Amino acid sequence: MKWRALAIGLLIWSAILIASAISDEFDGTVTINGSRSLPQTYTRQTSPERFRDAMNYSWLLSLLPGLAGIILLSILHKQDSVDPFSPKFKGGRDPDS
């Protein structure tokens, strides 16, 4: 159950980051937090090429948690379908016959 909650949390986190990226796209400004440097802000009017690169980075970082959540949910769904004690068990061949 904790893995399913983690997957749903990843999907919610991804949705929040996607909403932030949409807002940045409409506003025309994006702030990227570097690992060792201060946050850098780019605008569409002053540096359109750097703004586009920063937005691509922002979109990628917002989609990765969602992709991880989808993969985790699909693995959990597969495990539920083969677990004989799960209510979602699809059945199968009897191993004793």
Helices and strands as residue ranges (DSSP letters): H 2-27, E 29-32, E 40-43, H 48-82
